[in-house]
Amino acid sequence: MAANRAITVRVSEARLRKLMRARRVATQSELINTLLAEEEERLRSHAVLRETARTARAREVDDRLL
């Protein structure tokens, strides 16, 4: 997909404003970029966890951190 391609989505204004207030962001663009960045980080974290799960032994995992 091209990096500069734009998309259009329908979201109720009330839902959008509620999220913007909760996140304390001023613009829709800022909200969307924040949500996308968080999702990308979540996906990276899950990939690391999956990779770790294949290599770590039970005694090496500190379950207090999970």
N, CA, C and O of each residue as an XYZ file, in Angstrom:
264
protein
N       0.839     -1.169      0.000
C       0.000      0.000      0.000
C       0.894      1.244      0.000
O       1.911      1.283      0.692
N       0.516      2.238     -0.762
C       1.282      3.468     -0.834
C       1.251      4.190      0.506
O       0.233      4.195      1.199
N       2.373      4.796      0.861
C       2.480      5.470      2.155
C       1.595      6.707      2.240
O       1.226      7.116      3.341
N       1.252      7.302      1.127
C       0.484      8.537      1.163
C      -0.988      8.346      0.794
O      -1.689      9.322      0.525
N      -1.442      7.141      0.781
C      -2.829      6.856      0.440
C      -3.753      7.208      1.603
O      -3.461      6.875      2.752
N      -4.845      7.867      1.316
C      -5.798      8.273      2.347
C      -7.005      7.345      2.328
O      -7.370      6.801      1.286
N      -7.616      7.176      3.490
C      -8.828      6.379      3.592
C      -9.901      7.206      4.286
O      -9.603      8.194      4.958
N     -11.129      6.797      4.117
C     -12.257      7.458      4.771
C     -13.012      6.416      5.578
O     -13.288      5.318      5.095
N     -13.341      6.770      6.810
C     -14.129      5.883      7.663
C     -15.266      6.687      8.287
O     -15.178      7.908      8.412
N     -16.322      5.998      8.675
C     -17.447      6.651      9.340
C     -17.412      6.296     10.822
O     -17.433      5.126     11.203
N     -17.358      7.335     11.639
C     -17.378      7.183     13.093
C     -18.322      8.247     13.617
O     -18.264      9.399     13.189
N     -19.190      7.866     14.540
C     -20.117      8.871     15.065
C     -19.319      9.983     15.748
O     -18.303      9.733     16.397
N     -19.802     11.208     15.584
C     -19.095     12.347     16.159
C     -19.048     12.257     17.676
O     -18.040     12.620     18.282
N     -20.122     11.778     18.301
C     -20.142     11.651     19.758
C     -19.070     10.673     20.239
O     -18.386     10.932     21.229
N     -18.933      9.580     19.553
C     -17.922      8.574     19.919
C     -16.517      9.137     19.759
O     -15.650      8.933     20.609
N     -16.309      9.842     18.666
C     -15.013     10.441     18.391
C     -14.664     11.504     19.438
O     -13.555     11.501     19.973
N     -15.584     12.395     19.730
C     -15.340     13.467     20.711
C     -15.094     12.888     22.110
O     -14.258     13.394     22.859
N     -15.823     11.831     22.451
C     -15.637     11.190     23.753
C     -14.210     10.658     23.892
O     -13.568     10.850     24.925
N     -13.725      9.999     22.859
C     -12.353      9.488     22.874
C     -11.335     10.617     22.897
O     -10.326     10.540     23.598
N     -11.605     11.662     22.129
C     -10.677     12.795     22.092
C     -10.572     13.452     23.472
O      -9.475     13.815     23.897
N     -11.687     13.606     24.169
C     -11.656     14.174     25.522
C     -10.902     13.253     26.474
O     -10.070     13.709     27.258
N     -11.193     11.965     26.405
C     -10.550     11.001     27.294
C      -9.040     10.958     27.081
O      -8.273     10.801     28.031
N      -8.626     11.097     25.835
C      -7.197     11.046     25.498
C      -6.526     12.410     25.574
O      -5.306     12.520     25.452
N      -7.332     13.449     25.777
C      -6.840     14.827     25.838
C      -6.046     15.209     24.590
O      -4.935     15.732     24.669
N      -6.650     14.931     23.445
C      -6.053     15.331     22.173
C      -6.948     16.378     21.524
O      -8.163     16.385     21.723
N      -6.334     17.258     20.750
C      -7.073     18.377     20.177
C      -7.638     18.080     18.797
O      -8.652     18.653     18.400
N      -6.976     17.177     18.062
C      -7.409     16.953     16.687
C      -7.709     15.477     16.435
O      -7.201     14.590     17.121
N      -8.536     15.249     15.449
C      -8.854     13.879     15.052
C      -7.607     13.167     14.542
O      -7.399     11.983     14.809
N      -6.791     13.895     13.815
C      -5.563     13.326     13.276
C      -4.642     12.850     14.402
O      -4.062     11.768     14.320
N      -4.513     13.656     15.443
C      -3.677     13.282     16.578
C      -4.213     12.023     17.257
O      -3.443     11.140     17.635
N      -5.517     11.948     17.409
C      -6.139     10.768     18.013
C      -5.853      9.517     17.179
O      -5.443      8.485     17.710
N      -6.070      9.622     15.890
C      -5.870      8.470     15.008
C      -4.411      8.038     15.010
O      -4.122      6.844     15.080
N      -3.488      8.990     14.935
C      -2.066      8.639     14.957
C      -1.667      7.990     16.273
O      -0.862      7.058     16.286
N      -2.221      8.474     17.380
C      -1.937      7.885     18.691
C      -2.464      6.453     18.760
O      -1.758      5.550     19.209
N      -3.691      6.249     18.322
C      -4.283      4.905     18.349
C      -3.505      3.939     17.460
O      -3.283      2.789     17.837
N      -3.094      4.398     16.291
C      -2.312      3.542     15.395
C      -0.951      3.205     15.996
O      -0.501      2.063     15.902
N      -0.294      4.178     16.606
C       1.005      3.930     17.238
C       0.874      2.922     18.373
O       1.722      2.042     18.524
N      -0.185      3.044     19.171
C      -0.409      2.093     20.259
C      -0.669      0.689     19.728
O      -0.186     -0.290     20.296
N      -1.418      0.590     18.657
C      -1.694     -0.730     18.078
C      -0.426     -1.349     17.507
O      -0.199     -2.550     17.654
N       0.401     -0.539     16.857
C       1.669     -1.047     16.332
C       2.568     -1.539     17.461
O       3.217     -2.576     17.328
N       2.610     -0.807     18.568
C       3.400     -1.229     19.726
C       2.847     -2.527     20.317
O       3.613     -3.409     20.705
N       1.520     -2.644     20.384
C       0.895     -3.867     20.890
C       1.269     -5.068     20.028
O       1.570     -6.143     20.547
N       1.248     -4.882     18.719
C       1.613     -5.973     17.807
C       3.081     -6.366     17.965
O       3.416     -7.550     17.929
N       3.964     -5.367     18.141
C       5.389     -5.675     18.364
C       5.571     -6.441     19.670
O       6.340     -7.401     19.728
N       4.868     -6.020     20.710
C       4.973     -6.691     22.011
C       4.512     -8.138     21.928
O       5.142     -9.035     22.488
N       3.416     -8.354     21.230
C       2.914     -9.727     21.083
C       3.892    -10.587     20.293
O       4.071    -11.764     20.607
N       4.517    -10.022     19.287
C       5.505    -10.778     18.513
C       6.679    -11.179     19.403
O       7.160    -12.309     19.322
N       7.139    -10.267     20.247
C       8.233    -10.572     21.172
C       7.806    -11.651     22.155
O       8.576    -12.567     22.441
N       6.591    -11.554     22.674
C       6.103    -12.576     23.605
C       6.020    -13.949     22.949
O       6.385    -14.960     23.550
N       5.534    -13.973     21.702
C       5.455    -15.263     20.992
C       6.851    -15.845     20.782
O       7.058    -17.046     20.958
N       7.792    -15.010     20.411
C       9.164    -15.478     20.195
C       9.775    -15.957     21.510
O      10.444    -16.990     21.546
N       9.549    -15.219     22.577
C      10.076    -15.593     23.891
C       9.460    -16.893     24.378
O      10.136    -17.716     24.994
N       8.193    -17.072     24.105
C       7.502    -18.282     24.559
C       8.112    -19.529     23.944
O       8.074    -20.602     24.546
N       8.667    -19.397     22.764
C       9.282    -20.559     22.105
C      10.656    -20.890     22.666
O      11.111    -22.029     22.552
N      11.329    -19.905     23.276
C      12.712    -20.130     23.680
C      12.933    -20.164     25.180
O      13.908    -20.757     25.641
N      12.057    -19.545     25.952
C      12.269    -19.460     27.399
C      11.847    -20.743     28.092
O      10.883    -21.402     27.700
N      12.594    -21.078     29.130
C      12.217    -22.202     29.966
C      11.386    -21.680     31.128
O      11.460    -20.498     31.463
N      10.614    -22.531     31.730
C       9.703    -22.126     32.800
C      10.450    -21.433     33.935
O       9.959    -20.440     34.472
N      11.610    -21.928     34.305
C      12.341    -21.330     35.433
C      12.914    -19.957     35.088
O      13.297    -19.210     35.988
N      12.980    -19.608     33.787
C      13.504    -18.306     33.380
C      12.444    -17.213     33.365
O      12.775    -16.030     33.277
N      11.172    -17.595     33.451
C      10.093    -16.627     33.367
C       9.697    -16.181     34.761
O       9.386    -17.003     35.623
N       9.711    -14.875     34.978
C       9.262    -14.312     36.252
C       7.814    -13.920     36.091
O       7.515    -12.868     35.526
N       6.898    -14.757     36.585
C       5.481    -14.513     36.375
C       4.943    -13.329     37.149
O       3.796    -12.939     36.931
N       5.715    -12.742     38.038
C       5.277    -11.543     38.727
C       5.206    -10.353     37.770
O       4.502     -9.383     38.048
N       5.911    -10.414     36.671
C       5.922     -9.323     35.707
C       4.826     -9.454     34.663
O       4.596     -8.522     33.894
N       4.150    -10.590     34.622
C       3.113    -10.806     33.613
C       1.774    -10.277     34.047
O       0.798    -10.383     33.304
